[in-house]
Amino acid sequence: MAQVLQFRPEPHQFAYTFGGAPPVARVAPGTVMKLWSEDAFNFALQSINDLSTAKVDLRYVNPQTGPFYVEGAEPGDTLVIHVVDLTPARDWGVSAAIPFFGGLTSTGVTAMLQEALPDTTWIYHLDRSRSIVTFDARYGDLAIDLPLEPMLGTIGVAPAAHEVRTSLVPERFGGNMDSPEVRPGTTVYLGVNVEGALFSLGDGHYRQGEGESCGTAVEGAMDSTIIVDLIKGHAPAWPRFEDDGHWMAVGSARPLEDSWRIGNTEMVRWLQDLYGLHVMDAYQLLSQISRAPIANVVDANYSVVIKAPKSLLPAASAYGGIHADLRARAQQLT
């Protein structure tokens, strides 16, 4: 019987960085974890009358549940996190247009003379029986029901070289990748940089479009069930994902094309390992089969996911087939 850890942090236990925070608990590989996380705004926006400029303290956004010390994890190992279930912990979610933040506005990096877009908050009401959230226009009377598609915006480990990075940043260690691929049924592979790995998660999204163009998803508190495991050695240079249909590699950088380049480079290397290909053959093959959804174009780094469909490739097994094993374990839980 797998060990089960349930953890709901108190507000003072939230971490706002990857690295630099002491672990809140120790877990053994194979542990099933049932975790609660607060929304990205730290519960500051609760109605359409709450505005980010008045309510949101940017020092305390993207609160992380964790970090957790994984017993036996050492630098160079591969931390494996399988997402079993994501269930909204509230009956509403919130999104916002924050002044000078987002993909279609001036920012501190792309400085322009235009005024900020209006500080605006949207509340999305959740209908659990129909698995929908409802978009209600703020400047009109249109309402649209959208499918509930829960995901985790942040999942990561402590960075290397004693770095401490804000929970708004995606990088080699994972972090704020904002990828809709981090959903139930996905296995996440992260390279371990420090003893214990010190992983955390949060930034639950009830749904999000690719790119997260305005800078925020339908943000909400989340109940997450995951299984954490460990592969000795074989650390990927950048985060990798696997689901039943795809091999995936993630790059996070600026400019956007560098994120794309990182993801493609890592996917070429993974195809080499999976199929024993020469680098040029792996490069050519990926050129003909890849998909490249943009995860975000708004964070401190932009993230791109490079996907290789398993249906177009011979059967293969990564990390000793741990994804299939975790899927089986997850089915026993549910």
VEXDREN-2710 file (C-alpha; in Angstrom, 1 decimal):
% VEXDREN-2710
k/r/px/py/pz
1/MET/0.0/0.0/0.0
2/ALA/1.5/3.4/-1.0
3/GLN/2.1/6.0/1.6
4/VAL/-0.3/8.9/1.4
5/LEU/0.5/12.4/2.5
6/GLN/-2.2/15.0/2.8
7/PHE/-1.1/18.6/3.2
8/ARG/-2.9/22.0/3.3
9/PRO/-0.6/24.8/4.0
10/GLU/-1.3/27.6/6.4
11/PRO/-0.8/31.1/4.8
12/HIS/2.6/31.5/6.6
13/GLN/3.8/28.2/5.0
14/PHE/3.5/29.3/1.4
15/ALA/6.7/29.6/-0.6
16/TYR/7.1/32.3/-3.2
17/THR/10.3/31.1/-4.7
18/PHE/11.9/28.0/-6.1
19/GLY/14.9/27.4/-3.9
20/GLY/15.7/29.2/-0.7
21/ALA/12.7/27.9/1.3
22/PRO/13.0/25.1/3.9
23/PRO/11.0/21.9/3.2
24/VAL/7.5/21.6/4.8
25/ALA/7.7/17.8/4.8
26/ARG/9.8/14.8/3.7
27/VAL/8.3/12.2/1.4
28/ALA/9.6/8.8/0.1
29/PRO/9.5/8.0/-3.6
30/GLY/6.2/6.3/-4.4
31/THR/4.2/8.6/-2.1
32/VAL/0.7/9.6/-3.1
33/MET/0.3/13.3/-2.2
34/LYS/-3.0/15.1/-1.8
35/LEU/-2.2/18.8/-1.8
36/TRP/-4.2/22.0/-1.6
37/SER/-2.9/25.2/-3.3
38/GLU/-4.1/28.8/-3.2
39/ASP/-4.8/30.8/-6.4
40/ALA/-2.2/32.9/-8.1
41/PHE/-3.6/36.1/-6.7
42/ASN/-3.4/34.7/-3.1
43/PHE/-7.2/35.1/-2.7
44/ALA/-6.8/38.9/-3.2
45/LEU/-9.4/39.1/-6.0
46/GLN/-12.8/37.8/-5.0
47/SER/-15.2/39.9/-7.0
48/ILE/-15.3/42.0/-10.2
49/ASN/-14.9/45.1/-8.0
50/ASP/-11.5/43.9/-6.7
51/LEU/-8.8/45.4/-8.9
52/SER/-5.2/44.2/-9.0
53/THR/-3.7/47.6/-8.5
54/ALA/-5.5/47.9/-5.2
55/LYS/-5.6/44.4/-4.0
56/VAL/-2.7/42.3/-5.4
57/ASP/0.7/42.4/-3.7
58/LEU/3.2/41.3/-6.3
59/ARG/5.6/40.1/-3.6
60/TYR/3.1/37.4/-2.7
61/VAL/1.7/36.0/-5.9
62/ASN/1.9/32.4/-7.2
63/PRO/2.0/31.0/-3.6
64/GLN/3.6/27.5/-3.7
65/THR/2.6/24.5/-1.8
66/GLY/5.9/23.0/-0.6
67/PRO/8.7/22.6/-1.0
68/PHE/8.9/18.9/-0.3
69/TYR/12.1/17.0/0.4
70/VAL/12.2/13.7/-1.5
71/GLU/14.2/11.1/0.3
72/GLY/17.1/9.8/-1.7
73/ALA/17.0/12.5/-4.4
74/GLU/20.5/13.8/-5.3
75/PRO/21.8/16.2/-8.0
76/GLY/21.7/14.4/-11.3
77/ASP/18.7/12.3/-10.5
78/THR/15.3/12.6/-12.2
79/LEU/12.3/13.6/-10.1
80/VAL/9.1/12.1/-11.5
81/ILE/5.7/13.6/-10.7
82/HIS/2.6/12.1/-12.1
83/VAL/-0.6/14.2/-12.0
84/VAL/-3.4/11.9/-11.0
85/ASP/-6.3/14.4/-10.4
86/LEU/-6.9/18.1/-10.3
87/THR/-10.2/19.3/-8.7
88/PRO/-11.1/22.9/-8.3
89/ALA/-11.3/23.7/-4.6
90/ARG/-13.7/26.6/-5.1
91/ASP/-16.9/27.1/-7.1
92/TRP/-15.4/30.2/-8.9
93/GLY/-12.2/31.3/-10.5
94/VAL/-10.8/34.7/-11.4
95/SER/-8.9/36.3/-14.2
96/ALA/-7.6/39.8/-14.6
97/ALA/-6.0/42.3/-17.0
98/ILE/-3.2/43.8/-14.9
99/PRO/-1.8/47.1/-16.0
100/PHE/1.3/46.8/-18.1
101/PHE/1.3/43.0/-17.9
102/GLY/0.3/40.6/-20.6
103/GLY/1.1/39.7/-24.2
104/LEU/-0.9/42.5/-26.0
105/THR/0.1/45.6/-23.9
106/SER/3.2/47.6/-23.2
107/THR/5.3/46.2/-20.4
108/GLY/8.3/47.2/-18.4
109/VAL/10.5/45.3/-21.0
110/THR/8.6/46.5/-24.1
111/ALA/8.2/50.1/-23.0
112/MET/5.9/52.3/-25.0
113/LEU/4.1/55.7/-24.5
114/GLN/0.6/54.2/-24.5
115/GLU/-1.5/54.2/-21.3
116/ALA/-2.1/50.9/-19.6
117/LEU/-5.1/48.8/-20.6
118/PRO/-8.0/49.1/-18.1
119/ASP/-7.4/47.3/-14.8
120/THR/-10.2/44.7/-15.1
121/THR/-11.3/41.6/-13.2
122/TRP/-13.5/38.7/-14.4
123/ILE/-15.1/36.1/-12.2
124/TYR/-15.8/32.7/-13.7
125/HIS/-18.5/30.6/-12.0
126/LEU/-18.1/26.9/-12.0
127/ASP/-20.8/24.4/-12.6
128/ARG/-19.4/21.0/-11.4
129/SER/-22.4/19.0/-12.7
130/ARG/-21.6/20.1/-16.2
131/SER/-17.9/20.6/-15.8
132/ILE/-17.9/24.1/-17.2
133/VAL/-16.8/27.6/-16.2
134/THR/-18.8/30.6/-17.5
135/PHE/-17.2/33.6/-19.2
136/ASP/-19.3/36.7/-18.5
137/ALA/-18.4/39.8/-20.6
138/ARG/-17.6/42.9/-18.5
139/TYR/-18.3/45.4/-21.3
140/GLY/-21.4/43.6/-22.7
141/ASP/-23.9/40.9/-22.0
142/LEU/-22.4/37.9/-23.7
143/ALA/-22.0/34.7/-21.6
144/ILE/-20.2/31.6/-22.9
145/ASP/-19.9/28.2/-21.1
146/LEU/-16.3/26.9/-21.5
147/PRO/-15.2/23.3/-20.7
148/LEU/-13.4/22.9/-17.3
149/GLU/-9.8/21.8/-18.1
150/PRO/-7.8/21.9/-14.8
151/MET/-4.0/22.3/-15.0
152/LEU/-1.1/23.4/-12.8
153/GLY/0.7/26.6/-13.8
154/THR/3.7/26.0/-11.6
155/ILE/5.6/22.8/-10.8
156/GLY/9.3/22.7/-10.2
157/VAL/12.3/21.9/-8.1
158/ALA/15.0/24.1/-6.5
159/PRO/17.4/25.5/-9.0
160/ALA/21.1/24.7/-9.2
161/ALA/24.1/26.7/-7.8
162/HIS/22.2/28.0/-4.8
163/GLU/19.9/30.1/-6.9
164/VAL/16.6/31.4/-5.6
165/ARG/14.1/32.3/-8.3
166/THR/10.7/33.9/-7.9
167/SER/7.7/31.6/-8.5
168/LEU/6.8/33.8/-11.5
169/VAL/9.8/32.4/-13.5
170/PRO/10.0/29.3/-15.6
171/GLU/13.4/27.9/-16.3
172/ARG/15.4/24.6/-16.4
173/PHE/14.0/23.8/-13.0
174/GLY/10.4/23.9/-14.2
175/GLY/8.6/26.7/-12.3
176/ASN/5.9/28.9/-13.8
177/MET/5.7/27.2/-17.2
178/ASP/1.9/27.7/-17.5
179/SER/1.5/24.8/-19.8
180/PRO/-1.9/23.3/-20.2
181/GLU/-0.1/19.9/-20.7
182/VAL/0.4/19.7/-16.9
183/ARG/-3.0/18.1/-16.4
184/PRO/-4.3/14.7/-15.1
185/GLY/-2.6/11.8/-16.9
186/THR/0.7/13.7/-17.5
187/THR/4.0/12.6/-16.0
188/VAL/6.5/15.4/-15.4
189/TYR/10.3/14.7/-15.4
190/LEU/12.6/17.3/-13.7
191/GLY/16.3/17.2/-13.2
192/VAL/17.3/17.3/-9.5
193/ASN/19.7/20.1/-8.6
194/VAL/19.9/19.8/-4.8
195/GLU/19.6/17.1/-2.2
196/GLY/15.9/16.2/-1.7
197/ALA/14.9/18.0/-4.9
198/LEU/12.7/20.4/-3.0
199/PHE/9.8/20.5/-5.3
200/SER/6.6/22.5/-5.0
201/LEU/3.5/23.2/-7.0
202/GLY/0.6/25.7/-7.3
203/ASP/-1.0/28.3/-9.6
204/GLY/-4.0/26.1/-10.3
205/HIS/-5.9/27.0/-13.5
206/TYR/-9.5/25.9/-14.1
207/ARG/-8.7/26.4/-17.8
208/GLN/-6.2/28.4/-19.9
209/GLY/-5.7/29.1/-23.6
210/GLU/-2.3/28.4/-25.1
211/GLY/-0.1/31.4/-24.6
212/GLU/-2.0/32.8/-21.6
213/SER/-2.2/36.0/-23.7
214/CYS/-3.6/38.5/-21.1
215/GLY/-1.2/37.1/-18.5
216/THR/-3.7/35.3/-16.3
217/ALA/-5.8/32.1/-16.7
218/VAL/-9.0/31.2/-14.9
219/GLU/-7.1/31.2/-11.6
220/GLY/-8.4/29.1/-8.7
221/ALA/-7.5/27.2/-5.6
222/MET/-6.9/23.5/-6.4
223/ASP/-7.0/20.1/-4.8
224/SER/-4.2/18.1/-6.5
225/THR/-3.5/14.4/-6.2
226/ILE/0.0/13.4/-7.5
227/ILE/2.4/10.5/-7.2
228/VAL/6.0/11.5/-6.6
229/ASP/8.8/9.0/-7.7
230/LEU/12.5/9.1/-8.4
231/ILE/14.8/7.8/-11.1
232/LYS/18.5/7.6/-10.1
233/GLY/20.6/9.5/-12.6
234/HIS/19.5/10.4/-16.1
235/ALA/18.5/14.0/-15.2
236/PRO/17.0/15.9/-18.2
237/ALA/18.6/19.3/-18.9
238/TRP/15.1/20.8/-19.2
239/PRO/11.6/19.7/-18.1
240/ARG/10.1/16.8/-20.0
241/PHE/6.5/15.6/-20.0
242/GLU/4.9/12.4/-21.1
243/ASP/1.3/11.4/-21.5
244/ASP/-0.4/8.5/-23.3
245/GLY/-0.1/10.2/-26.7
246/HIS/3.0/12.3/-26.7
247/TRP/6.7/12.8/-25.7
248/MET/7.2/16.5/-24.8
249/ALA/10.1/18.8/-24.0
250/VAL/9.8/22.4/-22.6
251/GLY/12.0/25.4/-23.3
252/SER/11.7/28.6/-21.3
253/ALA/13.6/31.8/-22.3
254/ARG/13.4/35.1/-24.0
255/PRO/13.0/35.8/-26.9
256/LEU/10.3/33.3/-27.8
257/GLU/12.3/31.7/-30.6
258/ASP/14.9/30.7/-28.0
259/SER/12.3/28.9/-26.0
260/TRP/11.3/27.0/-29.2
261/ARG/15.0/26.2/-29.9
262/ILE/15.5/24.8/-26.4
263/GLY/12.4/22.6/-26.6
264/ASN/13.4/21.3/-30.1
265/THR/17.0/20.6/-29.0
266/GLU/15.8/18.7/-26.0
267/MET/13.3/16.8/-28.0
268/VAL/16.0/15.8/-30.6
269/ARG/18.1/14.5/-27.7
270/TRP/15.2/12.5/-26.3
271/LEU/14.4/11.0/-29.7
272/GLN/18.1/10.0/-29.9
273/ASP/17.8/8.2/-26.5
274/LEU/14.4/6.6/-27.2
275/TYR/15.3/5.2/-30.7
276/GLY/19.1/5.2/-30.9
277/LEU/19.0/7.7/-33.7
278/HIS/21.9/9.8/-35.1
279/VAL/21.4/13.5/-34.1
280/MET/20.8/14.4/-37.8
281/ASP/18.1/11.7/-38.2
282/ALA/16.4/12.8/-35.0
283/TYR/16.5/16.4/-36.2
284/GLN/15.0/15.5/-39.5
285/LEU/12.3/13.2/-38.0
286/LEU/11.2/15.9/-35.5
287/SER/11.0/18.5/-38.3
288/GLN/8.2/16.4/-39.9
289/ILE/6.2/15.4/-36.8
290/SER/6.5/18.0/-34.1
291/ARG/3.8/20.2/-32.6
292/ALA/4.8/23.4/-30.8
293/PRO/2.1/24.8/-28.5
294/ILE/3.1/28.1/-26.8
295/ALA/2.5/27.7/-23.1
296/ASN/3.0/31.4/-22.1
297/VAL/4.2/34.6/-23.7
298/VAL/3.8/36.7/-20.6
299/ASP/6.1/35.4/-17.8
300/ALA/9.6/36.4/-16.9
301/ASN/10.6/33.8/-19.5
302/TYR/8.4/32.5/-22.3
303/SER/7.7/28.8/-22.5
304/VAL/7.2/26.6/-25.6
305/VAL/6.3/22.8/-25.5
306/ILE/7.6/20.6/-28.3
307/LYS/5.4/17.5/-28.8
308/ALA/6.2/14.3/-30.7
309/PRO/3.1/12.2/-31.3
310/LYS/3.6/8.6/-30.1
311/SER/1.1/7.4/-32.8
312/LEU/3.6/8.3/-35.5
313/LEU/6.6/6.5/-33.9
314/PRO/7.5/3.0/-33.0
315/ALA/6.7/1.8/-29.5
316/ALA/9.3/3.0/-27.0
317/SER/9.8/3.2/-23.2
318/ALA/11.3/6.1/-21.3
319/TYR/12.8/5.9/-17.8
320/GLY/12.1/2.2/-17.6
321/GLY/8.4/2.6/-18.5
322/ILE/7.6/4.6/-15.4
323/HIS/4.8/6.5/-17.0
324/ALA/2.8/3.4/-17.7
325/ASP/3.5/2.2/-14.2
326/LEU/2.3/5.4/-12.7
327/ARG/-0.8/5.4/-14.9
328/ALA/-1.6/1.9/-13.5
329/ARG/-1.1/3.1/-9.9
330/ALA/-3.2/6.2/-10.5
331/GLN/-6.1/4.0/-11.8
332/GLN/-6.0/2.0/-8.6
333/LEU/-6.4/5.2/-6.7
334/THR/-9.4/6.4/-8.6
END
